[in-house]
Amino acid sequence: MKHKKWLFSGIMVTAAALVLAACSNNSSSSSDKKVMNTSTPNEISTLDSSKYGDTTSSEVLQNSMEGLYRFDKNNRAELAGASKVSRSKDQKVYTYELRKDAKWSNGDPVTAQDYVTAWRRTVDPKNSSLDSDSYTIIKNGQKITQGKAPVSSLGIKALGKYRLQITLENPIPYLPEILEGAQFYPQDTKVVNKLGSKYGTSSKNLVYNGPFVVDGWTGSNLKWTLKKNKKYWNKNTVKIDDVNMQVVKTTSTGTNLFKSNQLDYVPLTSEFVKQYQGNKDYHSKLTPTNGYMTFNLKKKTTGNVHVRKAIGQAIDKSQLVKTVLHAGKASNGIVATGFITDEATGNDYRKDAGDMMSYNVKAAQKEWKLAQKELGQKKITLEMLTSDLDDSKRVGEFVQSDLMRNLPGLTIKLRSIPLKSRLASTTNHDYDFVYGTWQPSYEDPLDFLTIGGLFNLEQDYKNANFWHQIDLAKTTYATEPKKRLNALIAAERQLIQKDAFAVPLYQAGSSYLLNSRVEGLKLSPYGNVVYYWNVKMK
């Protein structure tokens, strides 16, 4: 989730307020111009789709670029940059016919070579892409990122100006969903070659093939505009002219700007959800973003399975959602509910898989006594690591309280540090157990079970059955839906129920204020990226 690319979910913000000269709703030069004013909590880091790794950059890219697929208004992947696709009998080779009317904003045609250029840049180890691991599904992708094969061996070929061939390592049922991601967008080969290292460093150092073009981003400023792309092949479906975006790092500033009609959209952090839940402009969506904990298996105490099972069952997750988060729902499995419909049964995956780790104080205390006996300790002290963002610290405090109340003899100390430091500490095994959030990259249980923000999973978790079931799902059963489903459920049961490598806590809710004059605004299936191309202004 990928170095793993984790777009950590939640609108976690700093305490310092910004003094912003916000754009007025009526600031356009023409009364007929349809303009929306919106906010985001963080800056753009880059508009190079081979190098981004944050939510804001992803959002801007997904509104200004387009790949082979795009999510429709129902958040289903549909062909976009391609008009037709065919698949080989072994389901490993896909051939795409690209749209001949697709253009870059400078007038260049979008060609098959533009996909080859972009994908090779992303997978090339010298570019240190945060998304290179996404290419393990493509033939030779993993070997290339490991420096064991040349970049030119990646399973992508331009068979002609508008014909593209993609070869996979193994058949996968979720290809359209993953190819919708920004890491698989094309890049204008001429522009890449001309700009070199400057590519994507400002809005002018880029061309666009999506619904909007980006204007006014210098590379470091806190305001920019998405303008309707006049060269976009499907421009007639885009009903809004401009989206004025600005960084608002404190939710209180954002809500004040919203109330004064200077913003049409403001994301809310958990402490503001309860305040605005009854407001007519309040909206909330359950997302597949996980709040979860993982353990350091290298330490004696947290390496004990009874310790992990005790902790996993001693937290009242429903109360956590109700009293701390105010949005979302308790989670009893690492794979999200309401997100993946299984091909074999037509059911939601979570319904088929069932609960793996529920709140059960009696069972938790039984495991705790076994842990104390095996460790030869009545009193045990553990450190819980969180980021220093307000929402993270509040979750940590709730977990600390529940564990110390329900597991006699356990002391929990909290260490809350900046997110970047928290990631470094987990990589270096400097923790007992850690709380984090993670959002998926595509709609398949494999993403949750093998990436999922599961710190040090490949490095530390050696259960043979788990990895065997994962391998079966990836290879032997890749084209047999029922057997594949059973393998995935068996893998999750091993990971969560039997070994408690991780503790699922909740699925996050994405909450925001939206002006009633805005129609058609959509959030991505993952809940954290706003799509503007369907917006209409009343």
N, C-alpha and C positions, 0 to 999 in steps of 0.2 A: 502498500500500500506503500523493493522497490527499495545500495542505498535505495531506500524505498521512498517513493513520492507520496507524502501524506499531506493532503490539503486539510489541515485540522479544522474541523467544523465548529460552528458557534461564533457569535459575533463578539469575541472577547476584546475588550477595549481598555485603554489606559485611562488614568484618572485626570490627566491634564486636558483642559478644554481648549478648543481651537477658536480663534476669532476669525470668522469666515464672512466674506462678502458674498452671500448666497445669491444665486440668480433668481430673479423674480419669475413667476409663472407667466407673466406678460412681457417678458424681456425681449421677445423676438421682434424683428424689424417689420414683420408682416403679421397682421391680425389673422390671416388664414393659415399661418404656419402652425403645425402641430408639434408642440414642445413639451417634453416631460423633464422634470427636475428630480434628481435622485441622489442618494448618498451611498457610500461604501466605507467600511471602517479602516481600510488599509490602502497604501499606495500601490501603484503598478510597479512591479520589479523589472519586468521586461516584456516586450511584445514579440520576442523570438520564440516561436512555438517549440523549438528544440531545447529551450533553456528555462522556461518558466517553472515555478514550483509553488505558487501561492494562489489563493482563491480570486483575488481581484484581477490579476493578470489573466487567469483562466476565464473569468467572466467577460472581460473586454475582448479576448481572442474569440470566444464562442459567439459573440455578437458581430464580429467584424470579419471572421474567416469562415470557410466552409470546406468540409472534407467530403469523402464519398457518401457519407450519411449525415443526416440531421434529425434531431428529435422533432416530431410533429407536435401539434397542439395537445395531443393526448400523451405526450412523452413516449412515443414509440418511434424507434429508429426507422427512417424511410430514406430511400435513395435521394441524394441531393446533388453533389458534384458529379455523380454518375447517373446515366439514364437507364442502364441495363446491366445485369450481372448474370453470369453463368458459372456453374460449379462442376468440377470433375466428379466422376463416380466415387472416388475415394474421399471426396469432400475436403481435399487438401489444397486444391488449386482453384482460385477464383479469378475470373477474367471480367474486367469492367470496361464498359464503353462509356467514355466521359462525355459530358455535355459539350457540344461544339459551340454553344452560345454562352458558355461560362467564360467570363473575362476578369482579369485583374483590374483594379481601379485605374491603372495607367493605360488600359486598353489592350495589354498583352493577353493572348489566349491562355487559359489554364490547361496545361498539357500533362501528359503522362510523365514526362521527364521532371515536371515540377514536384510530383509525388516522390519520385526516385531521389531527387535532390534533398528534399526535406527529411525523408525517412533515413537516408544515409547519414545526414548531419546529426540526427537525434541519436542514432545507435553508435556513432563513432566515439570510442572511448576518450579521444582527445578533447571532445567538447563537454565532457562531464555532465551530460544531461541527467536531470532528476527523473526523467521518464524512460530512460533506455531499457529498464527492466520490463516495460510494457511490451517490448519487442521480442520477448522470449517465445511468444506464440508464432512469430514469423520464422521461417526456415533460416537457420544459422544465427538468429538474433542473439541468443545467449552466448554462443561461441565468440561472436564479434565483440560483445560488451566485455567479455573476459580476455580479450586480446588474443584469442586462439584461432581467429579466422579473419580474412580481409573484409573490409566494409563492403566491397563490391560483391561479396557472396550472399548478401542479404536477399531473402526471397521476394524481391520486387523487381519487375522488368517493365520497361516501356516497349510494347510490341508495335507501337506506331505513335503518331502524334496524340491520338485520342483513345488509345487502347492500352490498358494497364493490367498486368498479371501479378497476382499475389500468391505465394506458396507458403502454406503453414507447416509447422512442425508436426502437428496432429490436428485432426478435425475438432472444431469447437462450435458449440451451438450459439455462442454469444458474440460472434464476429461483428455483426452490424452495430451492436451497442458499444463495443470497445473501439471500433474504427470511427465512431462519432467524436471521440475525444480529441482535444486540441493537439495532443502529441502526434496525431496522425494527419494533421492538416498539410496541404501542399505549400510550397514556397516558390515564388517566382524565381526561376533559376537565374535569369538575367540580373535581377535585383540582388540576389544573394552574392553572385560573383562580383558585382560592381561595388557593393557596400562592405563586404567582408565582415570584420568584427563589429562594424557599426550597425549591422542589420538588426532591426527590432529595438534599438536603443532610444528611439523617439518615434512619435507618430509619423514624422516625415521620412524616417529611415525604414519605410515599409510600404508595401502595397497590399490591397485587401481584395478578397473575392467573396465576401459575405454580405449580409444585409446592410451593414453600416461600414463607414470608414471612420477612423479615429482622427480627431483634429485637436490640436492644442496641447498635446502631451510632450513636454520637453525632455523627459527622461527622469525628472525629479519633482515636478510640480504636483499640486494637489487638486487640480481641476482639469477636465478635458471634456470633449463632446463627441458623442457618437452621431454622425450625420448619415442620412440615408444615402446608400451607395447607388449612384445613377448608372453604374456599369453592371450591377448585380442582375443576373439572368432572371431572377424571380422578383424584381423590384416592385411590380404591381401589387404584390401581396403585402408590402410594407406600408402601413398607413400612418406612420409617425415620421416627422422630418428630422427632429433633433432630440437627443437625450443628453441633457447637461448633467455630468457626473462630478461629484466633489467628495473628497475624503472628509469624513466626520468621525473623529476618533472617540468621542464621548456620546453615549446614547442620549443623555440629557440635552446636549446641544442639538442633536438631530430632532428630538421630539419638539423642542422649542421652535426650530425652523419649520417643522411640519405644521405646528399649530398656527404659525404666522403665514401659512400658505407659500413659503419659500421652497419647500420640498414636497414632492408628491409621494415619495417612498422612503421609509426609514426602517432598517432592521432593528429589532429589539433584543437586548440581552435579558437574561432571566429575571433580573431584579425589576424590570419594567413591565414584564408580561402581566403580572397580577394587576398592576395599576391600570392597564389599558384593555383588559379582557372584555369589559363591557362596552367598549367604544365601538361605534359603527364602522370605524375605519380599521379596526383590528382584524388581522388574519393570522391563522396558524396552520401549519402543515406538518404532519408526521413525516420524518425523513428516515432514510436508512443509515444515518450517521450513528455510530456506536459510541456510547460511553462505557468504558470497560477498565479492568485492571489486569495486569500480568505480573508474574512473580519471577524473581531471580532464582533459577534452579541451581545455580552454582553455590548458593549459601545453604548451610546445613538446615536451618530452620525452615526457610521457604522452599527448600528442596524436598521437604517432607510432604507427601501427598495429603495426609490428614490435616495438616495445617492449612493447606490450600482449600480443601473441601470445607473445613470449618468456617473459614473466612467467607467463602463463596455463598454459604447458606445462612450466614448470620446478619445479612444486610437487608433491611426492609426497603426494597427498591421502589415499591409503589409510593411509600411515604417520601422517599428521596425526590421522586418526580413531583409529588403533590406539594411538598413544603419548601423545596429548594429550587427546582427547575420551573415549575408551574406550566410546563408544556412537554409534550412527548409521552412516552409510556415505558413502563418497566419492561426489561428484557430478560428472558430466561434461556436464550441461546445466542451464539455469536453471529449467526446468520440472521439478518433483519427480517422482520415480519412485514407483510404488505408490500413486498418489493419484487420477489421472484416467483413467477408462476411456473410450476414444474411442467415440463413438456410431457412427462410420462402420465401424470394424473390429472392435470388441469387445476390442481390445488395450489394454494400458496405453499412454498417450501416449508415455512415454519409450521404450518398445520400438519404436514406429513411427518416432519421431524419431531415435533412435540417439544416439551420443556426439557431442558438439559440441566439447569441450575436454578432452583427456586428458593425463595425465602422459607426456611424451616429451622427454627431455633432448636428444636429437640434434636434433629439430625445433626445440626451444627455442633451442639454441645457433646454429642456422642463422638463425633470426629475429633473434637478438641481434646477430650480425655485420652483418646488413642494417641494423639500427637504428643501430649504431655508425657505419657508413659514411654513412648518410643524415644523421645528426646531426653527423658530423665529430668524434666524441669516442670515445676508447678507454675512458675512465673516466667513469662516470656515477653520481651520487648522487641517490637518491630517498627521500622521506619517506613512511612508511606510517602512516596514522592509525587508531587503534583507541580504543575506550572504555577506561577505567581499571579495569574489572572484571577479576577474576583470570582468568577463562576467556578473555576477549578478549586480554589481554596474553600469555597462553600461546600462543594461536593466532598472534599477531603475531610472537612470538619464533621459532616454528617456521618460518613463512613467510620471515622474515628470514634464517634459517640456510640454508634450501634455496636461496633465490635467490642468495645470495652465494657458495654453493658451486657451483651449476650454471651461473651466468652470470658468467664472468670479467670483472672490471672494474666490476662493479656493487656499489655500497655502499648498504645499506638502513638508514636511521635510523628508529627508532620514536618516535611521539608518542602517548602514551596519556593521554587526558583524560576527564573526566566525560561520561557519555552525552549529556546535554543540550548540553554544549559541542561534542561531536563532531558532533551533528546541525547545530548552528549553523555550524560550520566547513565542513561539506559544502555547506550552503545558500549560504555566502559564497564558495565555490570556494577555500577556504584549505586545500588538500591536494594531494598528488600522486596517491596512491591510498588508498582507505579500505576497511577491513574492517567488516562488519556482519552481523547476522542479521535475517531477516524471515520472517513467516508469512503465508500467503495468507488471503483473506477468503472465497473461494468456489472451487469445484472446476472451474476452467476455465483453459486455458493463457493466456488474455488477462490474467488477474490477475498472472501471473508476468512476462509479456512487456511489459506497459504500466505496471505499478505496481511490484511486486516488490522494493521497496527500491532501485530503480535510480536513484540520485541524479542529478538534473538531466537525466533522459532526454529529456523533451519540450523542455527549454530548449537542450540542447547537441547532441543526436544528430539529425542532419539527413538521414540516409540515406533517399532517396526510395523505394527498393524496400521497405525495412522498413515504413515508414508506409503504403505502398500495400497491402502484404499484410495489415497490421493492419486497415485500412479494409475490405478485401474480407471478412475474417473477421467483422467487426462488422455489415456491411450486405449486400452482394451475395450472399455465400455463407452468410448467417446461418441459412438453412433448408436448406442443402445440405451435409450432414455430411462427405462425402468431399472436396469442394472446399475446405471450411472447414479441414479437417485439413491439407491440403496447403499452404494459405496460412499457417497457424500454424507449421508446420514450416519453411517458407521464411523466415518472419520470424525465428524463433529462430536459424536457420543464419546469417542475415545479421548479427544482433546479436552472437552469441557466437562462431561459427566464423570468419566472414569479417572482422568488425570488432573482435572482442574488447572490446566496450564494457564487459562485465563478465566476471569469472572465477568460475564456480561452484566451490566448494570441497567442501562436504559437505551432507548432509541430517542434521539433528540428531536425536538420540535423546532421548526423554523418559524419564528413569529415576526410580524412586521406591521407597520401602519401604511395604508395605501389610500390615497385620495380617491374618493368615489367617482371622480371624473375620468379615472383611468380604467379602461376595459381591456381584457385579454392578456394581462401580465401573467407570465408563467415562471415558475421556478423549475430548475432542472429536476430529473428524477431523484437526484442526490440531495436536493433541497437547499443548496447553498449558492447557486448561480442563477441570476435573473436573466430571463430571455425577453428581449424587447421587440422582436420582429413581429409579434402578433398584437402589439399594443395599439389601441385606438383611444383617442382623447375626445371625451364628450364636450 
